């Protein structure tokens, strides 16, 4: 039986897409499950916790050695994530990705309760990440 070219292509493409989805599903394949500790948002009101808000293309990926859950699909035009943390000295890892470049920084920072921190580009052609306390308008560039 001779098939119309597009119908045969569509059936083969659908079968390949199904295989890709099945192969990438959790629990499929030979890789061991991810045993790294996951970050759990602390309980508390907005006046008790510090809020980290990432700019476009930036994401908090780890707090105090615990992995922060990410969006399943990271699109070029989506905003960065927002993470609430306990106040005090925290170890934070931040990533940057624009599809062509990738950067990651790990740093310690003293977060104040009830304050909002913007995390984003350091400005100009400088590499790193800028942390701005929106309550006090003070900034720190981390390289």
N, C-alpha and C positions, 0 to 999 in steps of 0.2 A: 504494500500500500504506500503510495506517495503522499507525503504530508505537505501542507503549505509551509514554507520556510519559517515564518514567524511562529506558528503553532509548535513546531518541533523545538525551536529555540526556547520558547517560553516554558515548555515542559522540562527541558534539560536545565534551564536556569533555575526553575523552581526546585528541582531535585538537588542541585548544587547548593542553593541557599539553605534548604532544609538540613543538609549535611553540615554546613558551616555552623548553623545555629545549634544543632545537636552536639557538635564537637566542642563548642564553646560554653555549653551549659555547665553550671557548677556540678561537680561530682563526676563529670565525664573525663576520660583521659587518665593519665598515669600520675599526674602531679599530686603531691600530698596536700591536704587541706591547709589553708593559711592559718597558722597557729599564733600569729602575732596578736598581742592584746589590742582590743578596739577601744576607742575613746567613747566614753559615755558622758553626755552633757550633765554637768552638776545641777543639783536642785537648788533653787534659790530665786529670789526676785531680781528684777533688773537693777535694783540698788545694791544688791549683794554680789553680783557677778560682773566681770568685765566682758565686753563684747568686741570681738574681732571681726571687722567687715572688710572683705577683700575686694579690690578693684577687679575690673575686667581682666581676665587671663591669669590672675593670681589665685591661689588656693592654699589654705592651711591644710597640711597633709598629716601633721602629727603634733600632739600636745603631750608633754611629759613622757615621751617614749611610746605613746599609744596612738595607733593609726586612726585618723579621722575619716569616717565614711565619705566617699566622694559620689558625685552624680555618676550614674552608669554610663552616660554619654557626655563627653565634654566638647561642646560645640564652640567654634571660634568666637562667636558673638555673645556668649553667655556671660553673666556676671560671675564673679568669684563667690566663694561660699562665706557664710557667716557662722562663727563659732563662739559659744559662751564658755568662759573659763573662770576658775576660782581666782580671786585676787592673789597677788603675791608674785614671787619669782617663778616663772614658768619657762620651760624649754619648749620652743616652738619651731617646727619645720614648715617652710613655705615653698611652694613651687610656682614657677612661671612657665607658661607655654603659649606660643602663638602659632603653632603648627609648623614653624620652621626652626625655632629656637626653643631650648629648654634650659631652665636654671633652677637651682634649689639652694636654699639657705637654711641653716639651723642656728638658732641663737637663743640666748637667755634674755628675758625681759621682765621687768617689774610692772605688773598690771595692777591698776587701782580699782577698788570696788565701784560699780556704777558708771565707770568711764567707758567710752566707745573709742576704739582704735581702728583707724583706716590703714589698711596694708596695701601698698601698691608700688608703682614705679618710683625710682629715686629722682628722676628728672634728668634731662639732657642725655648725654651719652654715657652716663655713669651706670655701672653694673651694680646690682644689689637690690635691696628692698627698702622702702621708706615706711616707717611706722609713725603715724601721726595720732596723737591724743586729741580727739575732736573736742573734748571738754576744755582743755588748756591751750590748744592749737600749737603745742610743741611737737617737733618732729625729730626723729633719729634715723639716719641712713645706716643700714647694716650691709656690709660688703662681704 
